[in-house]
Amino acid sequence: MLTHFIEACSKIDGLTLFGPTDLTKRVAVVSFLIEDIDSHEVAVILDEHYQIAVRAGLHCALSYIKQWGPLIRD
């Protein structure tokens, strides 16, 4: 399932996957960013249209992630 998901994501313009590309070095958790779409909007679409449960946003890592600059919207 992870292989299929990663292959499908690689075909979506504006989608960036984070983490190793070698599947033997991954777990079945995928972090991604879709350009110009709010993470909460993506979460609602995945839930309502595809019954895929995700966690959206920065959660408890905000202080750490703010160092990345323009990716963060307060």
Z-matrix of the N, CA and C atoms (Angstrom, degrees):
N
C 1 1.439
C 2 1.541 1 110.19
N 3 1.331 2 117.05 1 -41.36
C 4 1.462 3 120.82 2 178.80
C 5 1.520 4 110.89 3 -62.51
N 6 1.312 5 116.46 4 -42.12
C 7 1.465 6 120.38 5 178.71
C 8 1.523 7 110.23 6 -59.99
N 9 1.310 8 116.92 7 -46.47
C 10 1.467 9 121.29 8 179.78
C 11 1.530 10 110.40 9 -61.54
N 12 1.331 11 117.00 10 -44.38
C 13 1.464 12 120.77 11 -178.90
C 14 1.527 13 110.76 12 -61.44
N 15 1.319 14 116.86 13 -46.94
C 16 1.470 15 120.54 14 -178.03
C 17 1.527 16 110.62 15 -65.69
N 18 1.315 17 117.79 16 -40.82
C 19 1.465 18 120.94 17 177.53
C 20 1.530 19 110.85 18 -62.72
N 21 1.328 20 116.91 19 -42.51
C 22 1.469 21 120.83 20 179.61
C 23 1.523 22 110.66 21 -65.96
N 24 1.322 23 116.61 22 -41.59
C 25 1.470 24 120.38 23 -179.75
C 26 1.517 25 111.96 24 -64.06
N 27 1.322 26 116.98 25 -32.84
C 28 1.467 27 120.01 26 -178.40
C 29 1.530 28 111.80 27 -66.05
N 30 1.319 29 117.47 28 -14.79
C 31 1.468 30 121.95 29 -179.87
C 32 1.527 31 112.66 30 -93.87
N 33 1.328 32 118.02 31 -2.68
C 34 1.463 33 121.51 32 -176.55
C 35 1.518 34 109.58 33 -96.13
N 36 1.321 35 116.54 34 117.57
C 37 1.466 36 121.20 35 177.45
C 38 1.522 37 110.44 36 -62.70
N 39 1.324 38 116.59 37 135.72
C 40 1.452 39 120.99 38 177.05
C 41 1.513 40 114.42 39 85.28
N 42 1.334 41 118.40 40 -0.33
C 43 1.454 42 121.67 41 179.70
C 44 1.531 43 108.98 42 -99.69
N 45 1.335 44 115.29 43 126.98
C 46 1.457 45 121.67 44 177.46
C 47 1.520 46 108.60 45 -113.94
N 48 1.323 47 116.42 46 124.87
C 49 1.461 48 121.81 47 174.48
C 50 1.521 49 108.44 48 -94.85
N 51 1.326 50 116.69 49 139.81
C 52 1.454 51 121.79 50 177.58
C 53 1.525 52 108.83 51 -107.52
N 54 1.311 53 116.47 52 145.00
C 55 1.460 54 121.00 53 177.65
C 56 1.510 55 111.78 54 112.90
N 57 1.327 56 115.46 55 176.13
C 58 1.465 57 120.06 56 -176.65
C 59 1.520 58 112.60 57 -65.58
N 60 1.324 59 115.83 58 146.34
C 61 1.462 60 120.01 59 176.01
C 62 1.523 61 110.81 60 -85.77
N 63 1.311 62 117.43 61 -19.73
C 64 1.463 63 122.63 62 176.31
C 65 1.526 64 108.33 63 -76.60
N 66 1.326 65 116.48 64 112.24
C 67 1.468 66 121.06 65 -175.11
C 68 1.522 67 113.12 66 -64.40
N 69 1.312 68 118.24 67 -20.28
C 70 1.468 69 119.82 68 177.68
C 71 1.525 70 111.13 69 -74.24
N 72 1.337 71 116.29 70 -10.64
C 73 1.467 72 120.83 71 179.88
C 74 1.527 73 111.73 72 -110.63
N 75 1.317 74 117.05 73 16.53
C 76 1.467 75 122.76 74 -179.36
C 77 1.516 76 110.30 75 -118.14
N 78 1.312 77 114.46 76 160.46
C 79 1.454 78 121.31 77 166.23
C 80 1.523 79 105.67 78 -112.33
N 81 1.313 80 118.03 79 173.93
C 82 1.463 81 121.04 80 -176.12
C 83 1.527 82 111.89 81 -82.21
N 84 1.318 83 115.46 82 46.20
C 85 1.461 84 122.54 83 173.50
C 86 1.516 85 105.97 84 -126.04
N 87 1.324 86 116.67 85 130.00
C 88 1.455 87 120.18 86 -175.01
C 89 1.523 88 109.77 87 -124.95
N 90 1.318 89 115.08 88 126.50
C 91 1.466 90 120.72 89 173.83
C 92 1.517 91 107.64 90 -103.96
N 93 1.333 92 115.30 91 135.26
C 94 1.454 93 118.60 92 -179.42
C 95 1.518 94 110.30 93 -150.74
N 96 1.314 95 114.67 94 163.38
C 97 1.457 96 123.13 95 178.36
C 98 1.516 97 107.37 96 -132.95
N 99 1.325 98 116.42 97 133.83
C 100 1.461 99 120.51 98 173.68
C 101 1.519 100 106.84 99 -111.38
N 102 1.303 101 114.63 100 119.96
C 103 1.455 102 122.64 101 -177.01
C 104 1.526 103 111.63 102 -55.09
N 105 1.325 104 116.07 103 132.54
C 106 1.471 105 123.59 104 173.58
C 107 1.530 106 115.16 105 66.01
N 108 1.334 107 118.72 106 15.55
C 109 1.463 108 121.25 107 175.33
C 110 1.517 109 108.20 108 -127.83
N 111 1.322 110 116.84 109 128.92
C 112 1.462 111 121.88 110 -179.97
C 113 1.525 112 110.24 111 -63.79
N 114 1.330 113 116.08 112 139.79
C 115 1.468 114 120.40 113 -177.14
C 116 1.524 115 112.56 114 -60.43
N 117 1.316 116 117.55 115 -33.46
C 118 1.464 117 119.61 116 179.44
C 119 1.536 118 111.37 117 -70.05
N 120 1.320 119 116.62 118 -33.77
C 121 1.462 120 120.42 119 176.16
C 122 1.532 121 110.11 120 -65.90
N 123 1.325 122 116.70 121 -42.18
C 124 1.466 123 120.97 122 176.93
C 125 1.528 124 109.85 123 -60.66
N 126 1.327 125 116.66 124 -43.60
C 127 1.473 126 120.89 125 -179.59
C 128 1.526 127 111.59 126 -60.47
N 129 1.325 128 117.57 127 -42.26
C 130 1.466 129 121.43 128 179.33
C 131 1.526 130 110.40 129 -65.17
N 132 1.322 131 117.25 130 -43.44
C 133 1.470 132 120.69 131 179.51
C 134 1.522 133 110.49 132 -62.34
N 135 1.340 134 116.79 133 -46.64
C 136 1.471 135 119.48 134 179.93
C 137 1.518 136 111.37 135 -62.55
N 138 1.313 137 117.21 136 -38.65
C 139 1.464 138 120.92 137 -179.66
C 140 1.526 139 111.91 138 -70.40
N 141 1.329 140 116.68 139 -53.75
C 142 1.460 141 120.59 140 -172.71
C 143 1.530 142 114.05 141 -72.76
N 144 1.326 143 117.34 142 -32.76
C 145 1.463 144 119.72 143 -175.42
C 146 1.525 145 113.99 144 -99.31
N 147 1.349 146 116.69 145 -25.53
C 148 1.460 147 119.18 146 -173.63
C 149 1.528 148 113.95 147 -127.60
N 150 1.329 149 117.05 148 0.61
C 151 1.465 150 122.90 149 -178.87
C 152 1.536 151 112.16 150 53.72
N 153 1.336 152 115.35 151 41.45
C 154 1.461 153 122.11 152 176.45
C 155 1.521 154 107.35 153 -107.57
N 156 1.319 155 116.42 154 119.31
C 157 1.467 156 121.12 155 179.97
C 158 1.527 157 109.43 156 -86.65
N 159 1.321 158 115.89 157 128.73
C 160 1.469 159 121.18 158 178.90
C 161 1.519 160 109.82 159 -136.40
N 162 1.307 161 115.83 160 163.42
C 163 1.461 162 122.27 161 170.62
C 164 1.519 163 106.64 162 -106.69
N 165 1.306 164 116.36 163 126.12
C 166 1.460 165 120.88 164 -177.93
C 167 1.516 166 110.47 165 -110.18
N 168 1.302 167 115.58 166 148.32
C 169 1.462 168 120.24 167 175.78
C 170 1.511 169 112.29 168 100.19
N 171 1.318 170 114.60 169 -167.43
C 172 1.459 171 120.76 170 -172.61
C 173 1.518 172 113.57 171 -98.36
N 174 1.306 173 117.53 172 -20.96
C 175 1.463 174 123.43 173 179.85
C 176 1.522 175 111.02 174 54.41
N 177 1.296 176 117.95 175 -131.82
C 178 1.461 177 120.45 176 -172.95
C 179 1.526 178 112.62 177 -85.94
N 180 1.299 179 119.18 178 6.96
C 181 1.464 180 121.36 179 -177.80
C 182 1.526 181 112.91 180 -100.17
N 183 1.322 182 118.69 181 9.62
C 184 1.465 183 121.03 182 -173.95
C 185 1.519 184 113.04 183 -54.67
N 186 1.308 185 118.91 184 -46.66
C 187 1.466 186 121.09 185 -179.08
C 188 1.519 187 111.40 186 -58.33
N 189 1.311 188 116.57 187 -42.71
C 190 1.456 189 121.62 188 -179.58
C 191 1.530 190 111.10 189 -69.51
N 192 1.308 191 116.97 190 -43.10
C 193 1.456 192 121.52 191 -173.63
C 194 1.530 193 112.29 192 -74.99
N 195 1.309 194 119.13 193 -25.35
C 196 1.472 195 121.07 194 -178.94
C 197 1.524 196 112.57 195 -56.61
N 198 1.321 197 117.44 196 -24.15
C 199 1.454 198 120.15 197 179.34
C 200 1.528 199 112.15 198 -64.82
N 201 1.329 200 118.23 199 -16.63
C 202 1.449 201 121.76 200 -179.97
C 203 1.520 202 112.70 201 -79.60
N 204 1.310 203 117.51 202 -6.12
C 205 1.452 204 122.09 203 171.66
C 206 1.514 205 116.16 204 73.67
N 207 1.335 206 117.77 205 -116.57
C 208 1.471 207 121.50 206 -167.49
C 209 1.524 208 115.24 207 -62.17
N 210 1.314 209 119.06 208 -12.93
C 211 1.462 210 118.92 209 176.62
C 212 1.519 211 111.37 210 -70.86
N 213 1.332 212 116.39 211 -20.04
C 214 1.458 213 120.73 212 -172.76
C 215 1.525 214 110.14 213 -97.46
N 216 1.335 215 114.85 214 127.95
C 217 1.458 216 120.58 215 174.48
C 218 1.531 217 107.21 216 -115.55
N 219 1.323 218 117.28 217 117.33
C 220 1.480 219 120.95 218 178.56
C 221 1.508 220 110.72 219 -74.48
